[in-house]
Amino acid sequence: MRYYLLTLGCAKNVADSDGIRALLREAQLEATDQTNAADVLIVNTCGFLQASRQEALRALRELAHDKRDDQLLIAAGCLISRYGQTLQREVPQVDGVVDAGHWLALPHLIHQLKNKNEIPQDWLTDAYAGLPLEQISARSIVERLARTPQGGSAYLKIADGCDRPCTFCTIPAIKGVHRSKPADAVIAEARELVARGVKEIVLVAQDTTAYGWDWDQRDALAALLERLGAEVAGLCWVRLMYTYPSHITPRLIETMARLPQVLHYIDLPLQHAHPETLKRMKRPNPVVTRDMLNALRAAIPDLVIRTTFIVGFPGETDDEFKTLLQFMDTQRFDRVGVFEYSREDGTPAALLEPQVPAKTKTQRRNAAMKLQQKISFARNQQFIGRELAVLIEGVGDGISIARSYRDAPEVDGVVLIQKELPPGEIVRVKISQAIEYDLIGSPI
C-alpha cells in the first residue's frame, strides 16, 4: 500500500511525522507525494489554536472532497487529542482517527480499516497488546526509529508533553505531562541522523529545558549536550529550540558557551514583558527574565536570541503594551514572532475579562512587528563585511539559499549566496548586503 502524509503545525509535528514515516515503512507501506496515487491519506493535525484547527479542517475537507471510495482518510495528531469526538460531525468522510499519543497504533488502524473490520471502542488496547509497558507509557517507540532527514538539517524530539501552568495554552490538555526521552535513545537517533548526512540537529520539545526534570535531574539538558558533542562523531551543529525562561541554568549557559557543536542561538519564548500581564499568563516575572538574559549575553556575547510575544492578552492595557514595546526596543532581539492572543476553550485565560477587541489585537501586532523590523535590519547590518559559516539548503538560477547559526529552519531569515553550491554542505561566505530579515553574501 501507499500512503500520503500531510503535516500541519510546528516543528514538533514535523518530528512526529518523521516518526510516522519510519513506523509505516516498518509496516511495509510506501510513501507518495501524490494524493491520487495513495491508498491511505493521513493528515497530522495541529490543534493548538483556533486558526490551526480551521487549517486542519480545511485540509481534511479538501482531501475528503476528492477521496475515492477505495481510499482511506485518517486524521491524526493534536486536533484528535482534543477534538476527536467532534471531528466525525465536522468531516464525516474521515475513516479513522489516532491521537498524538498513539502513533504506534497507526498500522493496526490502517489494517483494520482496509479489511473493513469494525473498530471497537477499545481498539487501542488491542493495538498495544504484547508491547513492553515502558514503550506504551513513554510513547517513545516511534521516536526511536530512524528518521528520513530533509537536506542537511533534521529535528530531534527529546521530550513530549508539558507541566507548565500557562493560562493561555492547550498543550498540557493535548500532550499530557512532560516525558523525557532516554538519553541513550537520543544519542542513537543523533548518530543515525549524522550517518544519513545531517549536519544540523535541531532539538525540540514542548519545553526542551525541562528535559530530565521528570527524573529529578535539573541539568539533564546540559548533560545531554555534553554527550551529543562527545559521542556523535561528525555532528556539526546543534540548535536549541523551545526553552523556558526560568529553566535556563548556569550549567546550561556554561555548556552552550563551551561546546563547539552547540550553536550560539536559543529560542526563548517570553510571551510578554509587563509584570501584570505575565502574572495573568502565569509566566516568569520580568526580573527573572532580565537576569537570565544578562547571564546568557555575558557568557555568550554573539548569542542570537529568538523569542515570541502575545499581544491582546485578556486585560492588556495600553500601558502594558507600551511596556512590551519598550522591552523589545531595549533588548534588541535578533528574531521575534508576534502573535495575537487566541481565546481557547478550556484554558483559564478564556474566562478572563476584559477580552481585547480583535481590531486592537491586530493594531498592536502590527506596531510590534514594525518595531522589530527596524531592529532586525539594524542587527543584520552589523554583519556586513563579516564571514559566516552557512548550511546550504537549496539552489537555483545561480543562487543558493542558506542559513547561518542565526537562522533556525522555517521560522527565521536566510542567507542568499550569489553562486550555486552543494545542498547540505556547510561553507563560509562573506556578507555584502543586509535586508530586513535576510543577508546576502558570496562564497569565500
Secondary structure by P-SEA (a helix, b strand, c coil): cbbbbbbcccaaaaaaaaaaaaaaaaabbbbbcccccccbbbbbcccccaaaaaaaaaaaaaaaaaccccbbbbbbccccccccccccccccccccccccccccaaaaaaaaaaaccccccaaaaaaaccccaaaaaaccccccccccccccbbbbbcccccccccccccccccccccccccaaaaaaaaaaaaaacccbbbbbccccccccccccccaaaaaaaaaaacccccccbbbbcccccccccaaaaaaaacccccccccccccccccaaaaaaaccccaaaaaaaaaaaaaacccbbbbbbbbcccccccaaaaaaaaaaaaaacccbbbbbccccccccccccccccccaaaaaaaaaaaaaaaaaaaaaaaaaaccbbbbbbbccccccbbbbcccccccccbbbbbbcccccccbbbbbbbccccccccccccc
